[in-house]
Amino acid sequence: MTRVALVCPGKPIRRERADAVLALAAAEFPHVELAFHPQCFVEHGHFAGDDAMRLAAFVEAANDPDVDAVWFAMGGYGACRIAPEAMAALGEATRAKTYLGYSDTGILLGGLYRHGIGRPAHGPLAGDIRREGGEDAIRRVLRFFSGEPAPEPLDAAPTVAFNLMTLAMLAGTELMPDLTGHVVMVEEVAEHLYAVDRLFFHVTQALKGAAGLRLGRVSDVPENDRPFGMDEVAIAQYWCAKSAIPYLGRADIGHDAANIIVPFGARN
Amino acid sequence: MTRVALVCPGKPIRRERADAVLALAAAEFPHVELAFHPQCFVEHGHFAGDDAMRLAAFVEAANDPDVDAVWFAMGGYGACRIAPEAMAALGEATRAKTYLGYSDTGILLGGLYRHGIGRPAHGPLAGDIRREGGEDAIRRVLRFFSGEPAPEPLDAAPTVAFNLMTLAMLAGTELMPDLTGHVVMVEEVAEHLYAVDRLFFHVTQALKGAAGLRLGRVSDVPENDRPFGMDEVAIAQYWCAKSAIPYLGRADIGHDAANIIVPFGARN
């Protein structure tokens, strides 16, 4: 039996979406036991409970020796408000676990990776069940929790994957891992191309010494009052060239149901 | 005679707005000579000319020994694409000048301040003439260029002022000045409150050791699918408290015609 604790470091998940994930797991993955922490359903302004509640839920799940994996149920925004305190509260039992999510929860994945705690992995959130093809995204995660390996890495170097804005906010903080020698995959959603360009300026300055950059999907770009004049690949290539970071091509990550699982670090 | 060169490091300015600024200056400030660089009116995708053209215009204006001040005519986005190269190309004549603007052009002001070049100052752009009350904003700048002092500083410590997103993108880069012991004023426009909160997480981590933070106006906040649960003052106070940065109250800056002039650094 694999025991998975679900928490929401940012926004809450809707009850019916959690129920759909539970039903799918019960029907197809009887050896995976999912437990949504009650905190996942609390609403407090923007957040799934206030900072103290979200912090306590994450720390409780991470420190529980009977839990094999912590799965972030939703992203949204809010992980940075609890991540520094969370890192300080993690004991021995947090080290043998997998931590899985993406988007805003990358703040916690980054902090865990910096501190060498457990096995952080980029991958779908439970809330992704709402997307077209979302059930397949959930199955992908449940197969991974069942022991099926993530897709073969594209590169020999240790790899991480982040939402671009999340990585930009992480850069330079006490949670930022050392990504020297790493392949860094980034994806973005719902940002103007000028904002994507601006984020690349910031992020590539923080990634000097990286082994390379791969570009995930940049989706739901809002229409601006003028065309930006280059697409997301040209933007990534431009900033990689300026910072002497090899541009390695595309990555199969994004705010969509096809988003693959990317375990952080080396694979062997 | 005070000679002022206008350039656009990001977006172009519309010709009729430039003409309105020229007309106001000619009528009321005959001792201030304004010269819009032709680059200000070029359109290249998002930008007022490609990177090489925008870089050349700024460097030409900054290096011209007959120019007393470089005034950024528009912000938008794009200064970070030319700022590192610009810093490397500035000679002796750039040191005796005033550089004035805000918003995206804060990237250049920050880089100049880091390198101790000239007198960077936060203040209205020529393009602000389009705003309600915009003529007064232009008069404020032209009086400053004429030698009238900026408003008395609120604090004894050296002060800087930035757009919050611009400062967030500057943080950790080769253009970021050392703001230890400084009062840092920040303002924002057209960002969700959750995004403002996220930017404060990032920026306050980079401002440890600052003398304090003052909050300018946070305007045109888009409506979100849920209320954030606290206002911009509560957000600033929260992050200042977490980072042990004194929150000093409000600052009279923002994306509006009332935006005051804030010379960077100490005032004596």
Interface residues (C-beta under 8 A of the other chain):
Chain A: E43 H44 G45 H46 F47 G76 Y77 G78 C80 R81 M165 A168 M169 A171 G172 T173 E174 L193 Y194 A195 D197 R198 L199 F201 H202 Q205 A206 N224 R226 P227 F228 G229 M230
Chain B: E43 H44 G45 H46 F47 G76 Y77 G78 C80 R81 M165 A168 M169 A171 G172 T173 E174 L193 Y194 A195 D197 R198 L199 F201 H202 Q205 A206 N224 R226 P227 F228 G229 M230
